[in-house]
Structures are given as C-alpha cells and as structure tokens.
Amino acid sequence: MTSVNFISNEKLWSIRSGELQYILKVADDGSLVNLHFGGRVEPVESISLGGHFPFEPSLHLLREEYSTFGGLRFMEPCLKVELPGGVRDCVLKYESFKIEDNNVLSITLKDISYELFADLHYRAYPAYNIITKWAEIRNAGPQPVILEEALSGAVSLPRGGLWRLTFLSGHWAGETRIVQEVLKAGKKVLESRRGTTSHQLNPVAFFDAGDAGEEEGEVWGCLLGWSGNWKCVSEYVGHDQLRVAMGVNDFDFSWHLESGESFKTPKMILAYSASGFGGLSRSLHRFERGVVLPRNNATKPRPVIYNTWETLYFNVNEENLKQLADIAAEIGVEVFVVDDGWFKGRNDDRAGLGDWVPDPHKFPRGLGPVIEHVKSRGMIFGIWVEPEMVNPNSDLYRRHPDWVYHFPGRPRSEMRNQLILNLSRSDVREYVFNWLDRLLAENDIGFVKWDMNRSFSEPGWPDAPRGREREIWVRHVQAVYEILDEIRRRHPNVIFEGCSGGGGRVDLGAMERFDQFWTSDNTDALDRLYIQEGYTMAYCPKTMGAWVTGVPNFLTNRTLSLEFRFHSAMMGALGISVNLLELSSIEKEEAKMHIEFYKKIRHIVLDGDLYRLKSPRSGGLAAFQYVTPDKTESLIFVFTLQQGFGRREPLLRVRGLDPSLIYEVDSSGQSFSGLYLMNYGIDHGIRGDYKSKVIYLKARR
Ligand code: DGJ
C-alpha cells in the first residue's frame, strides 16, 4: 500500500500511516511547512498555509518543519550552525525529494547560500499508526561548519486550544511515574543532561486536548530513540500554535562537520491514536515488538530469570551459586544470572570495575564449573557487566588513569565510587569490545545484563581533536550502540538486558539493542504497579523486567504476600531474586506453581495487547488486562489497595474481547460472552487490602 503521496502541483506530500496522517508542503518562499499531524484528512489540497499579521513574520513559519536559527525565526530551532566566516544565520529552502518503497520519503533542504544540506527522512509504519523521522545534516561546502544544535525534528500540533502534556518522570528506584500538566504559554522543556536517558525524565511526550481518557479521545505521541542527553521542547510559538521539537540536547553540545561530512540525528517517533492513551500505548507496543526490538529474539518468549542481586549482593562464589542454581532449576527458572560481584577485587562497590576476570578467591577454578553446573540443571547461564565504568581502585585505572572523562587538573567526581571510561577514544572502545567479546567467546553465556550506574560529570576529553571536545555526549552513545551491535552480531544467541541502576536507560534507541530492560531497582511489588503503569505508557511489557524479591522489601520495608509479588512481576518479563535458600518448602511449591502458570500464559502478557483497566493512582484497586491478538485468550491482573467498607468497587468491565465469542472464566465452567464481559463486567471477588488475583479468560471453540 502506498503511504507517501506527492501532489506535484501543490508541492505537497501526504504520509498516511494507518490512522495517522502527516502533511508537508513547500510554501511560496521555498520553506517546508508541516501542514498537518493528526488523524486522517481528505482532501489534503484544501489545507491552507495560514495568513499574515502586521508586525509578524509570515504565519506559515510558525509551522516550519525543520526550522533554523536564521531570518525571522524566533522559536526553538531544529538547527543552529556556524557557517564559514562566523556566519550564524542559516535559512533552509526546499531542494528536492525522493520516495522509496512507497513508505520512505526524503526531502532535501539547502541553505540559501552555503552548501549545507538537511536531508529529512520519514518512514511510515501503517500497521502501527506510526511515522519515524530523522535528519542528516551534510556539509557539501569546502569549509568546516559547526553544529550548535541539530535536533531530530519538530511537529506542529493542530492549532488552537490548550494542550495537556503527559510525560514520565521519577528518580532512582521510582522511575516512569505518570505526570500530566496543562501547557498554557511559553516553553516546557523535558531533558536529560546526565549523559544517559535518565531516571528523572524519559524521552516520551504525549499530548491531548485535556479530554482524552485511557480508552477514548485523541492522543498525539512524540518519542525519541536516543540513550544520551536529549531534549523535548513544547513551545507555544504564537497564535495558539504548539510546536514540539525533539532531539539530542544542545546543552554543552557542538559538532564539527568537515567538508564532506554529515551528522545523522537519532529517530523521532510520531504516534497518534483516537482511542486514548491505551490505544496509543498499544500501537507503540506493537511497533516495538514488530519493528524496534532486535529481530533475533523479538518473537521469542522472555525466559524466567533468577538473578543473584537481592540475595547475595557482592558475595557470590562457586559454592553459593551452585546451591542457588539447584533450587532455581527446581522451581522452573530458565536463565540463572550472576549479577555484580563475580570479577576481580569486587567485594563491594568500591573496587574492581574494569578488571573483568573472575575473582580468584571466589572462583579459584574460573567461571567454568558454575556455568557447567547451571547448564547441567537445564538452565542458561547469564552474567552482569558494566562495560562503560571503572573504579579508581582497579588495575585498569592504575594502568590508564587517562582513559576516563576528565579535565586536566580538575576533580574527577565519583558517583558510586566510579568514573566513566572515555568511549569517544578508539583505544578505549577497542579495549571494552575485546574483553566483552572474549568473555562471550570463551564462556557459554546466553544472557548479559549490561549495567550503567552513574551520570556524567566533568565531561572532558583532553586528547580530543581540536573542536571536537563537546562531541563526547553523542560519541559515547554511538560507541555503546556500535559495541552492542557488533557484539550482538558476533554472539547472536545471547539475550541482552539493558540496565542503568534500574530504568535509567530505557528508550527506543536502547530498545534496538536490548531485548529487555531492568525496569527499576525498586522491587516493592506495590510501588511497581505505579512504575510499571508508567513504563507501559510507552514501552511494551515484553521488555519490562520484573522480579519477585524478598520481604520486607529492602527499600520500603513493606511485606506483601508471595502471591501479590508474583502477580505484580508476572505482568512483564518475570524474574526472581528472592533468597531461595530461605524459602520454606511450602513457599518453594508456591513459587514453582506461579512459574509454571506464568510459562503457560506468558504469550498473552508478552505478545498481547494491554488494557490498563484501572490505574493504581485512582486508589482502591488496580487492574491490568492482556488480550492475545486473536482475542481468544485474556488475563486480568487485579490488585486491591486500600479498600473501605461500603465503598464498593464497580465491576471490572474488560476490554478488547470479541463480543460474539463465549469466554470461559478460569476453567471454572462459568462462561460469558465477550459482549457481557465488556459491557456488564466481571466481579473480581477479592476481599481485603493488598490481595491479588489473575483471572484467565479463554474463548470456547
Ligand atoms: C544496579 C542494578 O540496577 C542492580 O540490579 C544491580 O545489578 C546493581 N546495579 C549491581 O551493582
């Protein structure tokens, strides 16, 4: 099907992607204008460019597609450059276009006098109502150009009215909390300056007119596929026009473009739904599973993991790992992951990062015997690494103190007693790639958890080629991506989990390389309901690592039942980090039963559609429903929060079923039509606080 159409007499392009339509036009002055971003429009030719007010530049410039700092433009620019001769004025005009495979559009713009080009690329994904866009800035002139800002792009929302912004905010051990605020005037900037995606804000911005709900109303989504400093600027640029620009943060950024060089921005992902936030999330989830996730594992189920962290912390050794592995296998675990603490000198977080050989005291015979033991119990062996980091107390740092980001003669601030390796340097990149490659080549490792536990500070690169010092923000991320891409190519059977002290590096760029993420260091099953709710606004449950851990929880001191903890963790990629050695035989049986059940139903959670039936933020009750794409199976996870006498929760009206099918409830023999379940509802039947239940619906043949 043709997604991109060109109407030549109008110099207009229409990109149709399912429910979403994006329309671009060349104005009479040669500037490229975003005429429309939203639901479907016909006929596209009738859309007008806007008028002109005295004392104002032309109104169409308020909707310029890739605006610059230049001419009469006063908004957040997508591009700000220094051209030869110190010229800081840049004005881009339409040059040419090309359409490939009916769904990729590239439009080339050029500065009015210098040979600087911006190639704007658009790709439609009609099956998902999504368009991705990115830009390539090319210097075809004879002299260098300096980029001071080069965003992925901007969108212009339908003009008029107040917009409500929904975004994900938080902190370490409290990521992806949903925040909503009405934007009234001026600029709202969401960003990271920490070198990673960040726990504090995630590159996701949803917009609605203030009236959209979970399943109704129009919602627009803008996301960025980038794991370093980023910025999202929502700005009323005048005359009720809201514009959203997104890309690599220009803070402390500059990029030197030699003659013949180009700079490619990360992708901005545009989504639209007329079925509320839930509809938008489901489109994104399907897109992630169908397009973004690494292809080799995308359609495979996520394995049940045991991770040693919340049981042993740094105290891992051959003996205790074998003991744990025996019980892990007994209860049905599929991947046994040795977290932090296995490498040389790593007895706490003050030493060892950088020295990636097994600690000779803990593993006198190397990792081999543990790996063999794990495999003999029918499990895959997994390992934790933190490749970008070094402790000053390590052999690596003693050998190469110049390998970290720093400014000569200035402090090197430590966070968690560690410094960041300067991956902008090719020798450091090679070193990191080589030890990781060797580790995977020499050991039978099927799962890697790649962690990253600090923010950037003192981002100096003393040996940088002149003029390239501030490129580290981008070069570091590019290096992480390159290493991961090549390691994945050489070790295609390994599953990679992304972690950054929990969910500090979850984004659609990272998701092209990581099969799943460690969502948060907060493993309290109740706190997790909120974190997971926010996570699933943008990211699919298939990637959402969730563990069952011990009680009282190490962070919240809360004690919840094993059942509640399992149910909360089963809503994503299930893991266990409870101390198995301390489980009673009854608890072990219970854990085994939950894991067995999860294996039977995980296809519904991991590859199904999610309906957030009731938010924990609304109090009383939380409920999340998953439905297989063919609508024949569904799961409803119900959690009671604080209930009050006389305050009766409404029946759970489920979603996404086939109204004409008859569904059996929990193999109980009780059956109801989809129509009944969706319009009348189902009584969850739970009494008491902090209880949980999973209701399984199966269509009768
Ligand atoms: C932070 C991670 O989020 C934890 O799961 C654990 O891997 C520790 N790092 C290990 O240092």
Boltz pocket constraint, residues with backbone or C-beta under 6 A from the ligand:
constraints:
  - pocket:
      binder: B
      contacts: [[A, 309], [A, 339], [A, 340], [A, 384], [A, 451], [A, 453], [A, 499], [A, 500], [A, 501], [A, 502], [A, 518], [A, 520], [A, 521]]
      max_distance: 6.0
